Amino acid sequence: MNLLFFLTPKQDVCVLKKDQTVRQAIEKLRTSRHTAVPVIDCEGRYCGTIADSDLLHVVIEHESPRDWERIPLHTIVKKNLNPAVNVSTHVDDLLQSATERNFVPVVDDYGVFIGIVTRKDIIRYFISEQKKASKAV
């Protein structure tokens, strides 16, 4: 099975640009209701993931919303928080990654972000396959 079967393409994913500010990230997370989102650079390469807890630390350290407007995301993004997998990654490796996080960022051979695979989509697929197998018996 191909990893692309599970892929939610980039245009359907809430992403942030690394040069956006903490305040913009807070607004995006608030309106999207996500707790973490991928961060990309101006060329579309995956830079890491920003989580609401990362933003909370900034808010605690810099109480003024004016400060939040001056802090770029690239200064707080954590690349190792949610490492991306290559589009050619074997599905078994993808499943292992998905057990540890809610979504797995996917990049092409040039490191360009192409989308995510969510744990929810993987679970739905296996539930569907389980139901098909049960009906076949």
Accessible surface in RSA format (square Angstrom, percent):
REM  Atomic radii and reference values for relative SASA: ProtOr
REM  Chains: A
REM  Algorithm: Lee & Richards
REM  Probe-radius: 1.40
REM  Slices: 20
REM RES _ NUM      All-atoms   Total-Side   Main-Chain    Non-polar    All polar
REM                ABS   REL    ABS   REL    ABS   REL    ABS   REL    ABS   REL
RES MET A   1   128.10  66.3  48.93  32.4  79.17 188.5  64.32  54.7  63.77  84.5
RES ASN A   2    88.06  60.7  76.80  74.2  11.26  27.1  32.92  79.2  55.14  53.3
RES LEU A   3     2.10   1.2   0.29   0.2   1.81   4.5   0.29   0.2   1.81   4.9
RES LEU A   4    86.55  48.2  72.63  52.0  13.92  35.0  72.72  51.1  13.83  37.2
RES PHE A   5   129.21  64.6  96.62  59.8  32.59  84.8 106.51  64.6  22.71  65.0
RES PHE A   6     9.48   4.7   2.78   1.7   6.70  17.4   7.06   4.3   2.42   6.9
RES LEU A   7    37.65  21.0  17.71  12.7  19.93  50.1  17.71  12.4  19.93  53.6
RES THR A   8    33.32  23.7  31.12  31.6   2.20   5.2  23.80  32.0   9.51  14.4
RES PRO A   9    47.50  34.6  47.50  43.3   0.00   0.0  47.50  39.2   0.00   0.0
RES LYS A  10    69.94  34.1  66.72  40.9   3.22   7.7  41.65  37.5  28.30  30.1
RES GLN A  11   152.08  85.0 113.28  82.8  38.79  92.4  60.64 129.1  91.44  69.3
RES ASP A  12    99.97  70.0  65.95  65.6  34.02  80.4  24.25  57.1  75.72  75.5
RES VAL A  13    19.58  12.9   4.23   3.8  15.35  37.0   8.58   7.5  11.01  29.9
RES CYS A  14    26.53  20.1  12.00  13.4  14.53  34.1  18.13  45.9   8.40   9.1
RES VAL A  15    24.95  16.4  21.32  19.3   3.62   8.7  21.32  18.5   3.62   9.8
RES LEU A  16     0.33   0.2   0.04   0.0   0.30   0.7   0.33   0.2   0.00   0.0
RES LYS A  17    91.36  44.6  91.36  56.1   0.00   0.0  38.48  34.6  52.89  56.3
RES LYS A  18    80.33  39.2  80.12  49.2   0.20   0.5  29.23  26.3  51.10  54.4
RES ASP A  19   104.69  73.3  86.14  85.7  18.55  43.9  34.78  81.9  69.91  69.7
RES GLN A  20    46.01  25.7  43.68  31.9   2.33   5.6  13.89  29.6  32.12  24.4
RES THR A  21    28.99  20.6  28.99  29.4   0.00   0.0  26.97  36.2   2.02   3.1
RES VAL A  22     0.00   0.0   0.00   0.0   0.00   0.0   0.00   0.0   0.00   0.0
RES ARG A  23    91.30  38.3  91.30  46.5   0.00   0.0  14.98  20.5  76.32  46.3
RES GLN A  24    87.72  49.1  82.04  60.0   5.68  13.5  28.80  61.3  58.93  44.7
RES ALA A  25     0.00   0.0   0.00   0.0   0.00   0.0   0.00   0.0   0.00   0.0
RES ILE A  26    40.20  22.9  37.92  28.2   2.28   5.5  39.10  28.2   1.09   3.0
RES GLU A  27    71.22  40.9  70.85  53.6   0.37   0.9  36.23  70.1  35.00  28.6
RES LYS A  28    77.82  38.0  73.56  45.1   4.26  10.1  37.71  33.9  40.11  42.7
RES LEU A  29    11.64   6.5   8.99   6.4   2.65   6.7   9.45   6.6   2.19   5.9
RES ARG A  30   156.96  65.9 136.02  69.3  20.94  49.9  69.19  94.6  87.77  53.2
RES THR A  31    98.89  70.3  67.22  68.1  31.67  75.5  59.62  80.1  39.28  59.4
RES SER A  32    37.34  31.6  11.05  14.7  26.29  60.6  22.09  47.0  15.25  21.4
RES ARG A  33   213.25  89.5 180.87  92.2  32.38  77.1  64.19  87.7 149.06  90.3
RES HIS A  34    90.81  49.6  80.77  56.1  10.04  25.7  48.42  49.9  42.38  49.3
RES THR A  35    82.72  58.8  78.54  79.6   4.17   9.9  58.19  78.2  24.52  37.1
RES ALA A  36    27.15  25.0  18.97  29.3   8.18  18.6  18.97  26.7   8.18  21.7
RES VAL A  37     1.77   1.2   1.77   1.6   0.00   0.0   1.77   1.5   0.00   0.0
RES PRO A  38     3.03   2.2   3.03   2.8   0.00   0.0   3.03   2.5   0.00   0.0
RES VAL A  39     0.00   0.0   0.00   0.0   0.00   0.0   0.00   0.0   0.00   0.0
RES ILE A  40     7.05   4.0   7.05   5.2   0.00   0.0   7.05   5.1   0.00   0.0
RES ASP A  41    10.44   7.3   9.92   9.9   0.51   1.2   2.93   6.9   7.51   7.5
RES CYS A  42   117.71  89.0  82.55  92.1  35.16  82.6  37.67  95.4  80.04  86.3
RES GLU A  43   107.90  61.9  83.68  63.3  24.21  57.7  41.41  80.1  66.49  54.3
RES GLY A  44     8.37  10.3   0.00   N/A   8.37  10.3   7.29  20.0   1.08   2.4
RES ARG A  45   102.76  43.1 102.76  52.4   0.00   0.0  28.96  39.6  73.80  44.7
RES TYR A  46    15.05   7.0   6.12   3.5   8.93  23.2   6.12   4.6   8.93  11.0
RES CYS A  47    22.91  17.3  15.98  17.8   6.93  16.3   9.81  24.9  13.09  14.1
RES GLY A  48     0.00   0.0   0.00   N/A   0.00   0.0   0.00   0.0   0.00   0.0
RES THR A  49     1.56   1.1   1.56   1.6   0.00   0.0   1.56   2.1   0.00   0.0
RES ILE A  50     0.00   0.0   0.00   0.0   0.00   0.0   0.00   0.0   0.00   0.0
RES ALA A  51    14.50  13.3  14.50  22.4   0.00   0.0  14.50  20.4   0.00   0.0
RES ASP A  52    67.03  47.0  63.58  63.3   3.45   8.2  24.54  57.8  42.48  42.4
RES SER A  53    56.40  47.7  53.64  71.6   2.76   6.4  37.67  80.2  18.74  26.3
RES ASP A  54     8.88   6.2   4.59   4.6   4.29  10.1   4.19   9.8   4.70   4.7
RES LEU A  55     6.59   3.7   6.59   4.7   0.00   0.0   6.59   4.6   0.00   0.0
RES LEU A  56   100.52  56.0  97.39  69.7   3.14   7.9  99.88  70.1   0.64   1.7
RES HIS A  57   105.77  57.8 104.95  72.9   0.82   2.1  64.94  66.9  40.83  47.5
RES VAL A  58     9.68   6.4   9.56   8.7   0.12   0.3   9.67   8.4   0.01   0.0
RES VAL A  59    40.13  26.4  39.21  35.5   0.92   2.2  39.21  34.1   0.92   2.5
RES ILE A  60   110.13  62.7  96.73  72.1  13.40  32.3 101.69  73.2   8.44  22.9
RES GLU A  61   128.69  73.9  94.47  71.5  34.23  81.5  38.95  75.3  89.74  73.3
RES HIS A  62    68.12  37.2  65.30  45.4   2.81   7.2  42.57  43.9  25.54  29.7
RES GLU A  63   145.61  83.6 126.59  95.8  19.02  45.3  45.14  87.3 100.48  82.0
RES SER A  64    46.16  39.0  39.51  52.7   6.65  15.3  34.36  73.2  11.80  16.5
RES PRO A  65    60.28  43.9  60.28  54.9   0.00   0.0  60.28  49.8   0.00   0.0
RES ARG A  66   175.51  73.7 174.50  89.0   1.02   2.4  46.78  63.9 128.74  78.0
RES ASP A  67    40.75  28.5  39.85  39.7   0.90   2.1   6.11  14.4  34.64  34.6
RES TRP A  68    40.12  16.1  40.12  19.4   0.00   0.0  40.12  21.4   0.00   0.0
RES GLU A  69    85.05  48.8  72.74  55.0  12.31  29.3  20.90  40.4  64.15  52.4
RES ARG A  70   165.09  69.3 139.03  70.9  26.05  62.0  72.57  99.2  92.52  56.1
RES ILE A  71    28.96  16.5  27.86  20.8   1.10   2.7  28.96  20.9   0.00   0.0
RES PRO A  72    39.59  28.9  39.49  36.0   0.11   0.4  39.56  32.7   0.03   0.2
RES LEU A  73     0.00   0.0   0.00   0.0   0.00   0.0   0.00   0.0   0.00   0.0
RES HIS A  74    93.54  51.1  75.80  52.7  17.74  45.4  43.07  44.4  50.46  58.7
RES THR A  75    80.90  57.5  44.67  45.3  36.22  86.3  51.32  68.9  29.58  44.7
RES ILE A  76    36.57  20.8  26.33  19.6  10.23  24.7  32.99  23.8   3.57   9.7
RES VAL A  77    31.07  20.4  12.30  11.1  18.77  45.2  12.30  10.7  18.77  50.9
RES LYS A  78   103.73  50.6  99.03  60.8   4.70  11.2  63.99  57.6  39.74  42.3
RES LYS A  79   123.26  60.1 117.83  72.3   5.44  12.9  91.61  82.5  31.65  33.7
RES ASN A  80   135.34  93.3 117.73 113.8  17.61  42.4  33.19  79.9 102.15  98.7
RES LEU A  81    87.66  48.8  61.10  43.7  26.56  66.8  69.23  48.6  18.43  49.6
RES ASN A  82     7.41   5.1   7.41   7.2   0.00   0.0   3.23   7.8   4.18   4.0
RES PRO A  83    67.37  49.1  65.04  59.3   2.33   8.5  67.20  55.5   0.17   1.1
RES ALA A  84    33.41  30.7   6.67  10.3  26.74  60.8   6.67   9.4  26.74  70.8
RES VAL A  85    18.88  12.4  14.49  13.1   4.38  10.6  18.88  16.4   0.00   0.0
RES ASN A  86    48.03  33.1  43.24  41.8   4.80  11.6  24.72  59.5  23.32  22.5
RES VAL A  87    36.24  23.8  31.55  28.6   4.69  11.3  31.55  27.4   4.69  12.7
RES SER A  88    93.41  78.9  60.24  80.4  33.17  76.4  48.77 103.8  44.64  62.5
RES THR A  89    30.51  21.7  16.29  16.5  14.22  33.9  16.84  22.6  13.67  20.7
RES HIS A  90   114.78  62.7 105.12  73.1   9.66  24.7  78.36  80.8  36.43  42.4
RES VAL A  91    14.34   9.4  13.88  12.6   0.45   1.1  13.88  12.1   0.45   1.2
RES ASP A  92    92.45  64.8  84.45  84.1   7.99  18.9  26.87  63.2  65.57  65.4
RES ASP A  93    82.93  58.1  80.39  80.0   2.54   6.0  17.24  40.6  65.69  65.5
RES LEU A  94     0.00   0.0   0.00   0.0   0.00   0.0   0.00   0.0   0.00   0.0
RES LEU A  95    48.03  26.7  47.07  33.7   0.96   2.4  47.26  33.2   0.77   2.1
RES GLN A  96   107.31  60.0 104.54  76.4   2.78   6.6  43.67  93.0  63.64  48.3
RES SER A  97    17.57  14.8  15.23  20.3   2.34   5.4   2.34   5.0  15.23  21.3
RES ALA A  98     3.77   3.5   3.67   5.7   0.10   0.2   3.77   5.3   0.00   0.0
RES THR A  99    94.05  66.9  65.64  66.5  28.42  67.7  67.68  90.9  26.37  39.9
RES GLU A 100   125.20  71.9  89.29  67.5  35.92  85.5  42.12  81.5  83.08  67.8
RES ARG A 101    40.04  16.8  34.20  17.4   5.84  13.9  26.69  36.5  13.35   8.1
RES ASN A 102    98.20  67.7  90.58  87.5   7.61  18.3  24.42  58.8  73.77  71.3
RES PHE A 103    20.98  10.5  20.56  12.7   0.42   1.1  20.82  12.6   0.16   0.5
RES VAL A 104     0.03   0.0   0.03   0.0   0.00   0.0   0.03   0.0   0.00   0.0
RES PRO A 105     0.00   0.0   0.00   0.0   0.00   0.0   0.00   0.0   0.00   0.0
RES VAL A 106     0.00   0.0   0.00   0.0   0.00   0.0   0.00   0.0   0.00   0.0
RES VAL A 107    17.88  11.8  17.88  16.2   0.00   0.0  17.88  15.5   0.00   0.0
RES ASP A 108    38.28  26.8  36.85  36.7   1.44   3.4  16.77  39.5  21.51  21.5
RES ASP A 109   113.32  79.4  81.12  80.7  32.21  76.2  25.20  59.3  88.12  87.9
RES TYR A 110   181.06  84.5 161.33  91.8  19.73  51.3 120.91  90.9  60.15  74.2
RES GLY A 111    25.45  31.4   0.00   N/A  25.45  31.4  21.89  60.1   3.56   8.0
RES VAL A 112    41.19  27.1  41.19  37.3   0.00   0.0  41.19  35.8   0.00   0.0
RES PHE A 113     0.21   0.1   0.00   0.0   0.21   0.6   0.00   0.0   0.21   0.6
RES ILE A 114    44.60  25.4  38.40  28.6   6.20  15.0  40.60  29.2   4.00  10.8
RES GLY A 115     0.00   0.0   0.00   N/A   0.00   0.0   0.00   0.0   0.00   0.0
RES ILE A 116    19.27  11.0  19.27  14.4   0.00   0.0  19.27  13.9   0.00   0.0
RES VAL A 117     0.00   0.0   0.00   0.0   0.00   0.0   0.00   0.0   0.00   0.0
RES THR A 118    29.28  20.8  29.28  29.7   0.00   0.0  28.62  38.4   0.67   1.0
RES ARG A 119    78.10  32.8  77.98  39.8   0.12   0.3  27.83  38.0  50.28  30.5
RES LYS A 120   121.18  59.1 116.00  71.2   5.18  12.3  68.20  61.4  52.97  56.4
RES ASP A 121    43.25  30.3  38.77  38.6   4.47  10.6  10.92  25.7  32.33  32.2
RES ILE A 122     9.79   5.6   9.79   7.3   0.00   0.0   9.79   7.1   0.00   0.0
RES ILE A 123    87.77  49.9  86.02  64.1   1.75   4.2  87.77  63.2   0.00   0.0
RES ARG A 124   138.91  58.3 133.23  67.9   5.68  13.5  50.61  69.2  88.31  53.5
RES TYR A 125    42.01  19.6  35.54  20.2   6.47  16.8  24.81  18.6  17.20  21.2
RES PHE A 126    95.61  47.8  91.11  56.4   4.50  11.7  91.57  55.5   4.04  11.6
RES ILE A 127    88.35  50.3  86.52  64.5   1.83   4.4  88.05  63.4   0.30   0.8
RES SER A 128    45.97  38.8  40.92  54.6   5.05  11.6  27.16  57.8  18.81  26.4
RES GLU A 129    61.97  35.6  58.39  44.2   3.58   8.5  18.13  35.1  43.83  35.8
RES GLN A 130   121.45  67.9 117.01  85.5   4.44  10.6  35.62  75.8  85.82  65.1
RES LYS A 131   127.73  62.3 124.95  76.7   2.79   6.6  74.47  67.0  53.27  56.7
RES LYS A 132   125.38  61.2 118.42  72.7   6.97  16.6  79.96  72.0  45.43  48.4
RES ALA A 133    58.02  53.3  49.20  75.9   8.82  20.1  56.91  80.1   1.11   2.9
RES SER A 134    71.34  60.3  48.85  65.2  22.49  51.8  37.03  78.9  34.31  48.1
RES LYS A 135   176.13  85.9 143.03  87.8  33.10  78.8  95.51  86.0  80.62  85.9
RES ALA A 136    91.17  83.8  48.20  74.4  42.97  97.7  60.30  84.9  30.87  81.8
RES VAL A 137   164.55 108.3 108.48  98.2  56.07 135.1 127.80 111.0  36.75  99.7
END  Absolute sums over single chains surface
CHAIN  1 A     8482.1       7183.3       1298.8       4660.3       3821.9
END  Absolute sums over all chains
TOTAL          8482.1       7183.3       1298.8       4660.3       3821.9
